[in-house]
Amino acid sequence: MTRHWRKCLWVLALYGTCATAQSGRGELLYTTYCVTCHTEQLHWREKQVATNWTRLVAEVRRWQTNGNLDWSRDDIDAVARYLNILHYHHQLPEK
């Protein structure tokens, strides 16, 4: 029984580390390339475009294209996750 709990704690710790690392990457990209134009007001405006997770990812993809940033799918996902944690709180799709 103890071994089972240790394994569960290890998996949770590993997941938390991975999620934090991806969130850290998203924060780095966002603060480096986006925060100059995209203030906090953008994320709290009444006519919010990113009304769910799919739309949030699409908006991150659209803006990185407009900025000629050439981000990978992982970069786009990391920024979307960072913004979701910080502002939107949309439910993520099941993997």
C-alpha positions in Angstrom: 0.0 0.0 0.0 2.8 2.4 0.9 4.5 1.7 -2.4 1.3 2.7 -4.3 1.1 6.0 -2.4 4.8 6.7 -3.2 4.2 6.0 -6.8 1.2 8.4 -6.9 3.1 11.2 -5.2 6.0 10.7 -7.6 3.6 11.0 -10.6 1.9 14.1 -9.2 5.3 15.7 -8.5 6.5 14.9 -12.0 3.3 16.2 -13.6 3.6 19.4 -11.5 7.2 19.9 -12.6 6.3 19.5 -16.3 3.3 21.8 -16.0 5.4 24.4 -14.3 8.1 24.2 -16.9 5.6 24.6 -19.7 3.9 27.4 -17.9 7.4 29.0 -17.4 8.1 28.7 -21.1 4.7 30.3 -21.9 5.3 33.1 -19.5 8.8 33.7 -21.0 7.5 33.9 -24.6 4.5 36.1 -23.6 6.5 38.6 -21.6 9.2 38.7 -24.3 7.0 39.1 -27.4 3.4 40.0 -26.4 3.2 42.1 -23.3 4.3 45.3 -25.0 1.0 45.5 -26.9 -1.2 43.1 -24.9 -1.9 44.6 -21.5 -4.1 43.0 -18.9 -7.0 45.1 -20.1 -7.0 43.0 -23.3 -7.7 39.8 -21.4 -10.6 41.4 -19.4 -12.4 43.4 -22.1 -16.1 42.8 -22.5 -15.8 41.5 -26.1 -13.5 38.7 -25.2 -12.6 36.6 -28.3 -11.0 33.7 -26.4 -14.2 32.3 -25.0 -13.0 28.7 -24.7 -9.7 26.8 -24.8 -9.9 26.2 -28.6 -10.4 29.8 -29.3 -7.6 30.8 -26.9 -5.2 28.6 -28.8 -6.4 29.9 -32.1 -5.9 33.5 -30.9 -2.3 32.8 -29.7 -1.7 31.1 -33.1 -3.1 34.1 -35.0 -1.1 36.7 -33.1 2.2 34.8 -33.3 1.6 34.6 -37.1 0.8 38.3 -37.3 4.0 39.0 -35.4 6.1 36.7 -37.6 7.3 34.8 -34.6 7.4 31.3 -36.1 6.5 29.5 -32.9 6.2 25.8 -32.7 2.9 24.1 -31.7 4.4 23.5 -28.3 5.3 27.2 -27.9 1.7 28.2 -28.9 0.3 25.7 -26.4 2.7 26.9 -23.7 1.6 30.5 -24.1 -2.1 29.5 -24.3 -1.7 27.5 -21.1 0.1 30.4 -19.4 -2.7 32.8 -20.4 -5.3 30.3 -19.3 -3.8 30.0 -15.9 -3.4 33.7 -15.5 -6.6 35.1 -17.0 -9.1 32.7 -18.6 -9.5 29.5 -16.6 -11.1 27.6 -19.4 -11.5 23.8 -19.0 -8.8 22.0 -21.0 -9.8 19.2 -23.4 -9.2 15.6 -22.3 -6.0 14.1 -23.9 
